[in-house]
Each structure stands twice: as structure tokens, then as C-alpha cells.
Amino acid sequence: MKQQFMVNLSGEFQTYVYESNRRIIPSSAKITVYNPGTATEIVTDALMTIGADGLLSYLLTPTDNATTGANYKGVVTYDYNGVTYSVTLFYDVVRSLLFQVISDSDITAELPQLTENGWRVHGTAESGTLTTIVDGELTRYDDDCFTGGTAYLAGKDETREVTAFISSTGTVTTKPFSGAVSAEAYILTRSFTREIERAFEKMEAMLVSAGKRPELILDPYDLRELHIYLAVAEAVKGLVIDGESFW
């Protein structure tokens, strides 16, 4: 999702950079920002802060964000293993932030069949702790596949939020249960977070192509129904097997 900043207010521009589809931690980074559609620089080679996890940050001032507009261009140059790279990112300065106003419950309310078809995983833990469920059967799923969803333990009759998932070990990290996880049955319910984000990006693109620029939207709730519709479509498309199926 493209970053947005309120007009006449400060805001922190942030990004990660990658190599071979993995986040990296550069040794240094700078940013140059250009006004939309021009070569006019409003920030020139400013040093960026580098977080412990590689998050690059730069605080845009109210002066930097003085004029609304789409596609301010930020060119980030960074050094990694003795080589300098660059990446170009775009952001908007807006009158009202265009943020997401839907959640998983909105998706399942629109199409209840999604709660059982491909979005729940049943299994039995091989081991665990107060905050982890470990099962080798889960290694077939991608990293963070269940992050943001829920984990239910039948033996304890408890449900907890999933905060992380590591595919290589089949480890689900959760908020603490009342006792350590043993060899007990679990149900993992995936979140629609990624589908909601992809739908949001598509909605932004639709606004731009229709000439209704995102920086002019005053109330994100005006887009709520469209966002739900697109998010449901994103969730369903992964379940389509053939033309004769329900999906």
C-alpha cells in the first residue's frame, strides 16, 4: 500500500529493502524526494535512520508536506555489502488519510462459506509452550501464513491471537495460553490481512484510473463497500478449482 501523509503535518516515510526476496539491513541509506511529476527536489540526500530489523525511516516535515498531491517520488540509495543500490518509491500528501476500515469479520459476514473452505487448518500439536504450537505438518505453509489469525486449543477450550508463524519449523507463536501446549488438537484460522491489503491497493489504482485521486477523498468510509467487495474477490480467487465449483 502506498504511503500517505497529512498535508501540513510531519510524517515518517518508511520502507524495507530486499535482496533475493529477503529483508536486508543496509549499512547506510539516504533519500531524495521530488515534487510530483517534476525534477524539483524538496529533500536532497538526507540520511535515513536504520532500525535493528532493517526498517529505513525519514521524518518528513510540515514544509515537505505543504501541498497535496499524488506520487511524490522518493529515491532511496543504500549501501549493502560494499555496493550501492537504489529504489524508487511513491507516496501521496492528502487532506484525509485513506486507511482501511474493514476487518476479517466483514469478509466472513459477506460470504460465511469462507470460514470453513481453505481458511481453517486442523491438526494435533507435536509439542509447544505457553506461547507456541509446533507441528511438522504446518511446514507446507508460507511464513506468516497464519499471522494475524487465531489458534484454538480444543483441550483447553481457549482461543488466542497468532502473532507469528515460521514455516521451516512449523511453529505458530501466539498470545499466552493458560498452560503449556502438549500433544493436543488445534484449529488455526487464517486472517484475511493479505487479501484486504491487496484489495486496498487495487482500490487505490481504480481511483487513480477513474480520475478520482486518492488525495481528494475526505472519508475512507465512503469506500468501505467497494473494499469489502474487492477483498472477498481476493479471498475467493485462491479457492477456484474449476468452472463447476461453488467458488
ABEGO torsion letter per residue (X at the ends): XBBBBBBGBBBBBBBBBBBGGBBBBBABBBBBBBBBGBABBABBGBBBBBBAAGBBBBBBBAAAAABBEBGBBBBBBBBBGGBBBBBBBBBBBBABBBBBABBAAAAAAABAAAAABGABBBBBBABEBAABBBBAAAAABBBGAABGBBBBBAAAGBBBBBABBBAAAGBBBBBBBABBBBBBBBBBBBBAAAAAAAAAAAAAAAAAAAGBBAAABABAAAAAAAAAAAAAAAAAAAABABAABAX
